[in-house]
């Protein structure tokens, strides 16, 4: 149609315009579709490009959190530790990347399982480690889980004690993990490709691998916190899958009663410093002052010469014995006055020396170089009514879980805080470097030959290695004693000294401690150093009379109470009645029959061992013994001559009633049979 005809024909003109508009619309729609397809392709490319970067974001957050917590230590890593940390980063990246990839899928039930795993594991591993580091200045590791109590007891006990701070630590990782899953489903959105299916299948394998792969987790901890956590939990799971024993019984949270305010009895004004050491046998030190040598000069005390010189006027207790050879049991006995066979409930609810001191208006402190992760130590002591307290990781964040922090650091810390205590005070300084594996200074090691080898043929050399550890610790304790004596409070401060237990070197086959109640494991040093005027004449006479008497750790709490003027306090009569010990500041009555055991409601023994003592007669058995052994420890100090049960009088009958019989004839000792069914409060 010509232009003129179209102009003259309105209908034809309208048709022409419509046709041209339709062609334009088609072109526009096509362009829009092309643009949309281009944008989708660009978005797909961006998702492929940035999705991979997004999957690396969890690792970045883990490393950033680690740097914030211990950046100075990470900068100090070198050599193999850098390689170890890089390996842990690769493991962490694979785990979180694969889980987040699977959780970001568009559909399917598996994405919800992956999302749940991602959120839960991220919250526990990162949040839990942040909380744990705030508590101990180190990350939770395999040693901590194995030396602590059962996971549920430890976890829920800690939550009851400090749940608010735990929630503050885990809440940010929880919210971040949820946000990452939400964003992943918008950014990553993996399709149904073979690569995506392979990645989703690899996610469970990555989770399993995280629990079994090794890592650097002890002092240096050259791994990311999440990798250390998974390694620890994996090791615990393997431990729990094995045979269950009472060895998982560990101290828990204490719930002592509120004591009424009490007033100390009239008497000398005195502070009390209780120095407690670890695994030191009676023959490794000198309870009594070394005898004078030629020309009147004191002969050296070979094991602890500096303590010998620092406390020359001390009153010795040459026949002191612990009631167990386990630290946790020893502390409970020393501080509560109860026997180790008291129930778990009784051992966790009894007032301790610190509680009595607080009721009497004493200031108090507990300083220790022991690691608070070891065997739930922090749970047991965290609520002590003290104004000053420290553990190994407050002294040294890299402290070994067995050795604790250097005892020299503890000595310096106590010296820095002691004079800030308000008088009168009760202070406990608890040293620990004489615990296996023993901390030795090669430049100050007089006992030779010395070897770290535990081989039977090297037993004497290994014993020398231990003696060198005692010699090293001697300097730290002596320095503290000299400081106290030269300080403004020195002439008003009574020092009490002992060890929690001894240490065996195959005298009867066993090595170390917790294996028996024979004297190499329970006979310990003991002495009291009291400046003139801090004891009455009668008290000093009683202590001198006790020099060579058989005394026990059950006598320590009564003595501490007497030093604080509280032993006769009527308001404490009910608690005093539960104590079987005697105050060493008073004339000693006839010896009582005392239980000795490493199998208790506060600590489960690796293998059974128990017995009793009255005076110098000891009844004893171990896991392989189906009959009682009886020894006279004064006539036979090496316990080589078994006198037979009848020689121990009524001790076999009393022991049968407590334990059910010798260790080798009983599956579970009688005093522990209801432990599993008894309600836990810790």
C-alpha positions in Angstrom: 0.0 0.0 0.0 1.4 3.3 -0.9 1.9 6.0 1.7 -1.0 8.1 0.1 -3.4 5.2 0.2 -2.5 4.5 3.8 -3.0 8.1 4.6 -6.5 8.0 2.9 -7.4 4.7 4.6 -7.4 5.1 8.4 -7.9 1.3 9.0 -5.0 0.4 6.9 -2.9 3.0 8.7 -3.9 1.6 12.1 -2.9 -1.9 11.0 0.4 -0.7 9.8 1.1 1.0 13.1 0.1 -2.0 15.1 2.3 -4.2 13.1 5.3 -2.0 13.6 4.5 -1.8 17.4 4.3 -5.6 17.6 7.6 -6.0 16.0 9.1 -3.4 18.4 7.6 -5.1 21.4 9.0 -8.4 20.3 12.4 -6.9 19.9 12.1 -5.3 23.4 11.0 -8.6 25.0 13.8 -10.4 23.3 16.3 -7.9 24.5 14.9 -8.1 28.1 15.1 -11.9 28.0 18.7 -11.7 26.7 19.5 -9.2 29.4 17.9 -11.5 32.0 19.8 -14.5 30.7 23.0 -12.5 30.7 22.3 -11.4 34.3 21.6 -15.0 35.4 24.7 -16.2 33.7 26.6 -13.4 35.5 25.0 -14.3 38.8 25.8 -18.0 38.2 29.4 -17.0 37.5 29.4 -14.8 40.6 28.0 -17.6 42.7 30.6 -20.0 41.5 33.3 -17.4 42.1 32.2 -15.9 45.3 30.4 -19.0 46.6 33.8 -20.6 47.0 35.0 -17.6 48.9 31.9 -17.6 51.0 32.6 -21.3 52.0 36.0 -20.2 53.3 34.3 -17.6 55.6 33.9 -20.0 58.6 37.7 -20.7 58.5 38.4 -17.0 58.4 36.1 -16.4 61.4 37.8 -19.2 63.4 41.3 -17.9 62.7 40.2 -14.3 63.5 38.8 -15.5 66.9 42.0 -17.4 67.6 44.1 -14.4 66.7 42.0 -12.2 69.0 42.4 -14.7 71.9 46.1 -15.6 71.6 47.5 -13.6 68.8 50.9 -13.1 70.6 51.3 -16.8 70.9 50.5 -17.5 67.3 53.0 -14.9 66.2 55.6 -16.8 68.2 55.0 -20.1 66.3 57.8 -21.3 64.1 59.0 -24.2 62.1 57.0 -27.4 62.5 54.4 -25.5 64.6 53.6 -23.2 61.7 53.2 -26.3 59.4 50.9 -27.9 62.1 48.7 -24.8 62.2 48.4 -24.7 58.5 47.4 -28.3 58.4 44.8 -27.6 61.1 43.5 -24.7 58.9 43.1 -27.0 56.0 41.2 -29.5 58.1 39.0 -26.7 59.5 38.3 -25.3 56.0 37.3 -28.7 54.6 35.0 -29.5 57.5 33.1 -26.2 57.6 33.2 -25.7 53.8 31.7 -29.1 53.1 29.1 -28.8 55.8 28.0 -25.3 54.8 27.9 -26.4 51.1 25.6 -29.3 52.0 23.5 -27.1 54.2 23.1 -24.5 51.3 21.3 -27.0 49.0 18.1 -25.8 47.4 16.0 -28.7 48.6 16.1 -32.1 50.3 16.1 -33.4 53.9 19.9 -33.8 53.9 20.4 -30.0 53.8 18.6 -29.7 57.2 20.8 -32.4 58.7 23.9 -30.6 57.4 22.6 -27.3 58.7 22.0 -28.8 62.2 25.5 -30.3 62.3 27.0 -27.0 61.1 25.3 -24.9 63.7 25.7 -27.3 66.7 29.4 -28.1 66.0 30.3 -24.5 65.3 28.6 -23.3 68.5 30.2 -26.0 70.7 33.7 -26.0 69.2 34.2 -22.3 68.8 32.0 -21.0 71.6 33.0 -23.7 74.0 36.7 -23.1 73.3 36.3 -19.3 73.8 34.7 -20.0 77.2 37.2 -22.6 78.2 40.1 -20.2 77.3 38.6 -17.5 79.5 38.6 -20.0 82.4 42.0 -21.6 81.9 44.0 -19.4 79.5 44.3 -22.5 77.3 42.0 -24.5 75.0 40.1 -27.6 76.0 42.2 -30.6 74.7 42.4 -34.3 74.9 44.3 -34.3 78.2 41.6 -32.2 79.9 38.8 -34.5 78.8 40.6 -37.7 79.9 41.8 -36.3 83.2 38.5 -34.7 84.0 35.3 -36.4 85.0 32.7 -37.8 82.6 31.7 -35.3 80.0 28.2 -34.9 81.2 29.2 -34.4 84.8 31.9 -31.9 84.0 29.7 -30.0 81.5 26.6 -29.7 83.5 28.5 -29.1 86.7 30.2 -26.1 85.0 26.9 -24.9 83.5 25.3 -24.8 87.0 28.3 -22.9 88.3 28.9 -20.4 85.5 26.0 -20.8 83.0 25.6 -17.1 82.2 29.2 -16.6 81.1 29.0 -19.9 79.1 26.0 -18.6 77.2 27.8 -15.3 76.5 30.6 -17.2 74.9 28.5 -19.6 72.8 25.7 -17.1 71.7 27.8 -15.2 69.1 29.0 -18.3 67.3 25.5 -19.7 67.4 24.0 -16.6 65.7 26.9 -16.4 63.2 26.4 -20.1 62.3 22.7 -19.6 61.7 23.4 -16.5 59.6 26.0 -18.3 57.5 23.5 -21.1 56.7 20.9 -18.5 55.7 23.3 -16.6 53.5 24.6 -19.8 52.0 21.2 -20.8 50.7 21.1 -17.4 48.9 24.7 -17.2 47.7 25.9 -20.8 47.2 22.7 -22.7 46.2 24.5 -25.8 44.8 22.7 -27.6 42.0 22.5 -31.3 41.2 25.8 -31.6 39.5 28.1 -34.6 40.1 30.5 -32.2 41.8 27.8 -31.0 44.2 26.7 -34.6 45.0 30.3 -35.6 45.7 30.7 -32.7 48.0 27.6 -33.5 49.9 28.7 -37.1 50.3 32.1 -35.9 51.6 30.6 -33.8 54.4 29.9 -36.8 56.8 33.4 -38.1 56.1 34.8 -34.7 57.0 32.9 -34.7 60.3 34.2 -38.2 61.2 37.8 -37.3 60.2 37.7 -34.2 62.5 37.2 -36.5 65.5 40.0 -38.9 64.7 42.8 -36.8 63.0 45.8 -36.0 65.2 46.7 -32.4 66.0 49.1 -30.3 68.1 47.1 -29.8 71.3 49.3 -29.7 74.4 51.5 -26.8 75.5 52.0 -25.1 72.2 48.6 -25.9 70.8 49.7 -25.2 67.2 46.2 -25.9 65.8 43.0 -24.0 65.4 40.6 -24.1 68.4 37.9 -26.1 66.6 40.4 -28.8 65.5 41.7 -29.1 69.1 38.1 -29.4 70.3 37.1 -32.1 67.9 40.3 -34.1 68.6 39.6 -33.9 72.4 36.0 -35.0 72.0 37.0 -37.8 69.6 39.5 -39.1 72.1 36.9 -39.0 74.9 34.5 -40.9 72.8 37.1 -43.6 72.2 37.7 -43.7 75.9 34.1 -44.0 76.8 33.5 -46.7 74.2 36.0 -48.9 76.1 35.4 -50.7 79.4 33.8 -48.5 82.0 35.5 -48.3 85.4 35.1 -46.2 88.5 38.2 -44.4 87.3 35.8 -41.8 85.8 34.8 -40.7 89.3 36.3 -37.3 89.8 35.7 -34.3 92.2 32.7 -32.1 91.4 31.1 -28.8 92.5 30.9 -28.4 96.3 27.8 -27.3 98.1 28.9 -26.6 101.6 26.5 -25.3 104.3 26.4 -21.7 105.4 28.3 -21.7 108.7 27.2 -19.4 111.5 29.6 -16.5 112.4 32.0 -17.7 115.1 34.5 -16.0 117.4 38.0 -17.5 117.8 38.9 -18.4 121.4 41.3 -16.1 123.3 44.9 -17.0 122.7 48.0 -16.0 120.8 47.4 -13.9 117.7 48.5 -15.9 114.7 48.2 -16.3 111.0 48.4 -19.7 109.3 50.3 -20.5 106.1 49.8 -24.0 105.0 52.5 -25.1 102.5 51.5 -28.2 100.6 53.6 -30.0 98.1 53.0 -32.9 95.7 54.3 -36.5 95.6 57.1 -35.9 98.1 58.1 -38.9 100.1 59.2 -38.6 103.7 62.7 -39.8 102.8 63.1 -37.2 100.0 63.2 -34.3 102.5 64.0 -33.7 106.1 61.1 -33.3 108.5 63.5 -32.9 111.4 66.4 -30.5 111.4 69.6 -32.2 110.1 71.9 -33.1 112.9 74.9 -30.9 113.7 78.1 -31.9 111.8 81.7 -31.3 112.6 82.6 -28.1 114.5 78.9 -27.5 115.3 78.0 -26.7 111.7 74.6 -28.2 110.6 75.0 -31.2 108.3 73.3 -30.7 105.0 69.9 -32.2 104.3 70.6 -33.6 100.9 67.1 -33.6 99.5 65.9 -30.2 100.6 68.9 -28.3 102.1 67.4 -24.8 101.6 64.1 -25.6 103.4 66.3 -27.1 106.2 68.1 -23.8 106.6 65.0 -21.6 106.1 63.1 -23.2 109.0 65.7 -24.3 111.5 63.4 -24.2 114.5 60.6 -26.2 113.0 58.8 -28.9 115.1 59.0 -32.1 113.1 56.3 -34.8 112.7 58.5 -37.7 111.6 55.8 -40.3 111.3 53.2 -38.3 109.3 51.1 -40.3 106.8 48.5 -39.5 104.3 45.2 -41.4 104.2 45.5 -42.0 100.4 48.0 -41.5 97.6 45.8 -39.4 95.4 45.8 -35.6 95.3 42.1 -35.1 95.1 41.4 -37.4 98.0 44.3 -35.9 99.9 43.0 -32.4 99.6 39.5 -33.4 100.7 40.9 -35.2 103.8 43.4 -32.4 104.7 40.9 -29.6 104.4 37.7 -31.3 105.7 39.1 -33.7 108.4 36.8 -36.5 107.0 38.1 -40.0 106.2 38.4 -40.9 102.5 35.6 -43.5 102.9 33.1 -40.7 103.5 30.4 -40.7 100.9 30.6 -38.5 97.8 27.8 -36.4 99.2 29.6 -36.0 102.5 32.9 -35.1 100.8 31.2 -32.5 98.6 29.1 -30.9 101.4 31.5 -30.8 104.3 32.9 -27.4 105.2 36.6 -27.0 104.5 39.3 -25.1 106.4 38.6 -22.1 104.2 34.9 -22.2 105.2 35.7 -22.3 108.9 38.2 -19.4 108.4 35.6 -17.3 106.7 33.1 -17.9 109.4 35.6 -16.7 112.0 36.4 -13.5 110.0 39.8 -14.7 108.7 41.0 -13.6 105.3 42.1 -16.5 103.2 43.9 -17.5 100.0 44.5 -20.6 97.9 47.4 -20.4 95.5 48.5 -23.4 93.5 50.8 -24.2 90.6 48.6 -27.2 89.8 46.6 -27.2 86.6 42.9 -26.5 87.2 41.9 -28.7 84.2 43.4 -31.8 85.9 40.6 -34.0 87.4 38.0 -31.3 87.7 40.2 -29.3 90.1 38.5 -26.0 89.3 35.0 -27.3 90.1 36.1 -28.4 93.6 37.9 -25.1 94.5 36.2 -22.4 92.5 33.7 -21.4 95.2 36.2 -21.3 98.1 35.5 -18.2 100.2 39.0 -16.7 99.5 40.1 -13.2 98.6 43.1 -14.5 96.5 43.3 -17.5 94.3 45.3 -18.7 91.3 46.0 -21.8 89.3 48.6 -22.9 86.8 47.3 -21.1 83.8 47.1 -17.8 85.7 50.8 -18.2 86.3 51.7 -19.5 82.8 49.1 -19.9 80.0 51.1 -22.7 78.5 51.4 -24.7 81.7 51.6 -28.5 81.3 48.5 -30.3 82.6 50.6 -32.8 84.7 53.4 -30.5 85.9 51.4 -27.4 86.2 53.2 -24.0 86.2 56.7 -23.6 87.4 56.8 -23.6 91.2 59.2 -20.6 91.1 56.3 -18.6 89.5 54.0 -19.7 92.3 56.5 -18.7 95.0 56.9 -15.3 93.4 53.1 -14.9 93.0 52.5 -15.8 96.7 55.2 -13.3 97.8 53.6 -10.6 95.7 50.1 -11.1 97.3 50.7 -12.4 100.8 51.1 -9.0 102.5 47.8 -7.8 100.9 46.0 -10.3 103.1 44.1 -8.9 106.0 45.2 -10.4 109.4 44.4 -12.9 110.7 44.6 -15.1 107.6 44.6 -18.7 106.5 46.6 -19.1 103.3 47.4 -22.3 101.4 50.4 -22.4 98.9 50.1 -25.6 96.9 53.2 -26.6 94.9 53.2 -29.2 92.2 56.4 -29.7 90.1 57.2 -32.9 91.8 54.3 -34.6 90.1 55.3 -37.0 87.3 56.9 -36.2 84.8 58.9 -34.1 87.3 60.5 -30.8 86.6 64.3 -30.9 86.9 67.0 -28.3 86.4 69.9 -30.1 84.7 72.3 -27.5 86.2 71.0 -28.2 89.7 70.7 -32.0 89.8 73.0 -33.5 92.5 71.5 -37.0 92.4 73.3 -38.9 89.7 73.0 -41.0 87.6 69.6 -39.7 86.7 67.4 -40.8 83.8 63.8 -40.1 82.7 63.6 -43.8 81.6 60.9 -45.8 83.5 62.5 -49.1 82.5 62.9 -51.5 85.5 66.6 -51.6 84.9 66.8 -47.8 85.2 64.7 -47.7 88.4 67.5 -46.2 90.6 68.3 -43.6 88.0 64.7 -42.7 87.6 64.4 -42.4 91.4 67.3 -39.9 91.2 65.5 -38.0 88.5 62.6 -37.6 90.9 64.9 -36.6 93.8 66.4 -33.8 91.5 62.8 -32.5 91.0 62.4 -32.3 94.8 65.7 -30.6 95.0 64.6 -28.0 92.4 61.3 -27.3 94.2 63.2 -26.9 97.5 64.6 -23.6 96.3 61.1 -22.2 95.5 59.6 -23.2 98.8 62.6 -22.0 100.8 62.5 -18.6 99.2 58.8 -18.3 100.2 59.6 -19.3 103.8 62.5 -16.8 104.0 60.2 -14.1 102.6 57.5 -14.8 105.2 60.0 -14.8 108.1 61.5 -11.5 107.0 58.2 -9.8 106.4 56.1 -7.7 108.8 53.7 -10.7 109.4 56.6 -13.2 109.9 56.6 -13.2 113.7 52.8 -13.8 113.8 52.6 -16.5 111.1 52.7 -20.3 111.8 53.7 -22.4 108.9 52.4 -25.9 108.5 54.1 -28.2 105.9 53.3 -31.6 104.4 52.9 -33.4 101.0 49.6 -34.7 99.6 51.1 -38.2 99.3 54.4 -40.0 98.5 55.7 -41.7 95.4 56.6 -45.4 94.7 59.6 -46.6 92.9 58.9 -50.3 92.6 59.5 -51.1 96.3 56.4 -53.3 96.0 56.2 -53.4 92.2 54.2 -50.3 91.6 55.5 -47.0 90.2 54.2 -43.5 90.9 51.1 -43.1 93.1 47.4 -44.1 93.5 48.5 -47.7 93.2 48.7 -48.7 96.9 48.6 -47.5 100.5 52.0 -48.9 101.3 54.4 -46.5 103.0 56.3 -45.4 99.9 53.1 -43.9 98.7 51.6 -42.5 102.0 54.4 -41.7 104.4 55.1 -38.0 103.9 57.1 -35.2 105.5 55.4 -33.0 108.1 56.4 -30.1 110.4 55.1 -27.0 112.0 57.2 -23.8 112.2 55.9 -21.4 114.9 57.7 -18.2 115.9 58.1 -17.5 119.6 54.8 -16.4 121.1 52.6 -17.9 118.5 52.0 -21.1 120.5 51.2 -21.5 124.2 53.6 -23.5 126.3 51.1 -26.4 126.3 50.6 -26.3 122.6 54.3 -26.3 121.9 54.8 -29.2 124.4 52.1 -31.2 122.6 53.7 -30.7 119.3 57.1 -31.7 120.6 55.5 -34.9 122.1 54.0 -35.7 118.7 57.4 -35.7 117.0 57.7 -39.5 116.6 54.1 -40.4 117.1 52.0 -41.9 114.2 50.0 -39.0 113.0 47.8 -38.7 109.8 46.4 -36.2 107.4 43.1 -36.6 109.2 44.8 -34.7 112.1 45.7 -31.7 109.9 42.2 -30.1 109.7 41.7 -30.3 113.5 45.1 -28.7 114.0 44.3 -25.9 111.5 41.0 -25.2 113.4 42.9 -25.2 116.7 45.5 -22.7 115.3 42.6 -20.5 114.3 41.1 -20.8 117.8 38.0 -22.8 116.6 38.5 -26.3 117.8 36.3 -25.9 120.9 33.7 -23.6 119.3 30.2 -25.0 120.3 28.6 -23.9 117.0 30.9 -26.3 115.1 30.4 -29.3 117.4 28.4 -31.2 114.7 31.1 -30.8 112.1 33.9 -31.6 114.6 32.1 -34.8 115.5 32.5 -36.1 111.9 36.3 -35.7 112.1 38.3 -38.7 113.4 41.6 -36.8 113.7 43.1 -35.1 116.7 44.6 -31.6 117.1 48.3 -31.9 117.3 48.3 -28.9 119.6 46.9 -31.1 122.3 48.0 -34.2 124.1 47.4 -37.2 121.8 44.7 -39.7 122.8 44.8 -43.4 121.9 45.1 -43.9 118.2 41.9 -44.5 116.3 41.4 -47.1 113.5 41.7 -45.1 110.3 40.7 -46.0 106.7 43.3 -45.8 103.9 42.1 -46.1 100.3 42.4 -44.6 96.8 39.0 -45.8 95.8 36.5 -43.2 97.0 33.4 -41.3 96.2 35.5 -38.4 95.1 38.1 -40.4 93.1 37.8 -43.7 91.4 40.9 -45.9 91.5 42.5 -47.4 88.4 42.8 -50.6 90.3 41.6 -51.5 93.8 43.7 -50.9 96.9 42.7 -50.3 100.5 43.2 -51.0 104.1 43.4 -49.5 107.6 45.8 -48.4 110.3 45.8 -48.1 114.0 49.0 -46.7 115.4 51.9 -48.6 113.9 49.8 -51.6 112.6 48.7 -51.5 109.0 46.3 -53.7 107.2 46.6 -53.7 103.4 45.5 -55.3 100.2 45.7 -54.6 96.4 43.7 -55.8 93.4 45.5 -59.1 93.2 45.3 -59.9 96.9 42.5 -62.2 98.2 43.8 -62.0 101.8 44.8 -59.1 104.0 48.4 -58.3 104.8 49.5 -56.9 108.1 52.6 -54.9 108.8 54.2 -53.2 111.8 55.5 -50.1 110.1 57.9 -49.1 112.9 59.5 -52.5 113.3 59.4 -53.2 109.6 59.5 -49.8 107.8 60.0 -51.3 104.4 56.9 -53.5 104.9 58.7 -56.7 103.9 57.3 -59.1 106.6 53.6 -59.9 106.4 52.5 -60.8 110.0 49.2 -62.2 108.9 45.7 -60.7 109.5 45.5 -61.8 113.1 48.4 -59.7 114.1 46.4 -56.6 113.2 43.7 -57.4 115.9 40.2 -56.2 114.9 41.4 -54.3 111.9 40.4 -57.1 109.4 36.9 -57.2 110.9 36.5 -53.5 110.6 38.0 -53.4 107.1 35.6 -56.2 106.0 32.7 -54.2 107.1 33.9 -51.1 105.2 35.2 -52.6 102.0 33.6 -56.1 101.8 36.9 -57.9 102.1 40.5 -57.7 100.6 40.7 -55.9 97.3 41.2 -59.0 95.2 38.0 -60.6 96.6 35.6 -57.7 96.0 34.2 -56.4 92.7 33.2 -53.0 94.1 34.2 -51.9 97.6 31.2 -51.7 99.9 31.5 -48.0 100.5 31.1 -47.3 96.7 28.4 -49.8 95.8 25.6 -47.2 95.8 27.6 -44.5 94.1 26.0 -45.0 90.7 22.5 -44.8 92.0 23.0 -41.9 94.4 21.8 -38.5 93.1 24.7 -36.3 91.9 24.9 -32.7 93.0 28.0 -31.8 91.0 
